[in-house]
Protein backbone atom coordinates (compact mmCIF):
# COMPACT_ATOMS: atom_id res chain seq x y z
CA UNK A 1 0.00 0.00 0.00
CA UNK A 2 0.95 3.63 0.14
CA UNK A 3 2.61 5.23 3.11
CA UNK A 4 1.41 8.77 3.75
CA UNK A 5 3.42 10.95 6.09
CA UNK A 6 2.39 14.45 7.19
CA UNK A 7 -1.10 14.91 5.97
CA UNK A 8 -3.47 12.86 3.94
CA UNK A 9 -7.14 12.32 4.57
CA UNK A 10 -8.87 9.51 6.38
CA UNK A 11 -10.35 7.25 3.75
CA UNK A 12 -13.13 4.73 3.75
CA UNK A 13 -11.74 1.25 4.15
CA UNK A 14 -13.24 -1.81 2.59
CA UNK A 15 -13.53 -5.23 4.23
CA UNK A 16 -10.17 -6.96 4.69
CA UNK A 17 -8.32 -3.65 5.16
CA UNK A 18 -6.70 -2.61 8.45
CA UNK A 19 -5.40 0.94 9.09
CA UNK A 20 -1.89 1.07 10.57
CA UNK A 21 -0.62 4.25 12.22
CA UNK A 22 2.84 4.78 13.65
CA UNK A 23 4.93 7.64 14.94
CA UNK A 24 8.53 8.18 13.87
CA UNK A 25 11.09 10.68 15.12
CA UNK A 26 12.54 12.88 12.37
CA UNK A 27 14.94 15.76 13.04
CA UNK A 28 13.74 16.06 16.63
CA UNK A 29 10.04 16.05 15.70
CA UNK A 30 7.40 13.36 15.92
CA UNK A 31 5.75 12.56 12.59
CA UNK A 32 2.66 10.38 12.42
CA UNK A 33 2.65 8.02 9.46
CA UNK A 34 -0.42 6.24 8.15
CA UNK A 35 -0.57 3.03 6.18
CA UNK A 36 -3.00 0.27 5.28
CA UNK A 37 -2.55 -3.47 5.66
CA UNK A 38 -4.40 -5.49 3.02
CA UNK A 39 -5.52 -8.88 4.33
CA UNK A 40 -6.23 -11.88 2.10
CA UNK A 41 -9.49 -11.26 0.29
CA UNK A 42 -9.01 -7.51 -0.18
CA UNK A 43 -9.92 -6.38 -3.67
CA UNK A 44 -6.77 -4.36 -4.33
CA UNK A 45 -7.61 -3.66 -7.95
CA UNK A 46 -10.65 -1.64 -6.81
CA UNK A 47 -8.82 0.42 -4.21
CA UNK A 48 -6.23 2.22 -6.32
CA UNK A 49 -3.46 1.21 -3.91
CA UNK A 50 0.10 0.90 -5.08
CA UNK A 51 3.71 1.05 -4.06
CA UNK A 52 5.44 4.40 -4.07
CA UNK A 53 7.47 5.18 -7.17
CA UNK A 54 11.22 4.40 -7.22
CA UNK A 55 13.17 7.49 -6.21
CA UNK A 56 10.51 8.72 -3.76
CA UNK A 57 12.11 10.28 -0.68
CA UNK A 58 11.55 8.05 2.35
CA UNK A 59 13.78 9.81 4.88
CA UNK A 60 16.63 12.31 5.15
CA UNK A 61 19.06 11.46 2.31
CA UNK A 62 17.03 8.27 1.67
CA UNK A 63 15.00 7.19 -1.38
CA UNK A 64 12.83 4.19 -2.25
CA UNK A 65 14.61 1.69 -4.51
CA UNK A 66 13.60 -1.92 -5.15
CA UNK A 67 10.87 -1.69 -2.48
CA UNK A 68 13.40 -0.64 0.16
CA UNK A 69 14.40 2.67 1.70
CA UNK A 70 18.03 3.13 0.64
CA UNK A 71 20.71 5.70 1.42
CA UNK A 72 21.10 8.11 -1.50
CA UNK A 73 24.77 7.20 -1.66
CA UNK A 74 24.02 3.81 -3.20
CA UNK A 75 25.88 3.26 -6.48
CA UNK A 76 22.95 3.21 -8.89
CA UNK A 77 21.40 6.52 -7.81
CA UNK A 78 23.03 8.51 -10.62
CA UNK A 79 21.80 6.03 -13.22
CA UNK A 80 18.29 6.11 -11.69
CA UNK A 81 18.04 9.90 -11.74
CA UNK A 82 19.40 10.33 -15.27
CA UNK A 83 17.35 7.61 -16.96
Helices and strands as residue ranges (DSSP letters): E 4-5, E 17-26, E 29-38, H 44-47, E 57-59, E 62-65, E 68-71, H 77-82
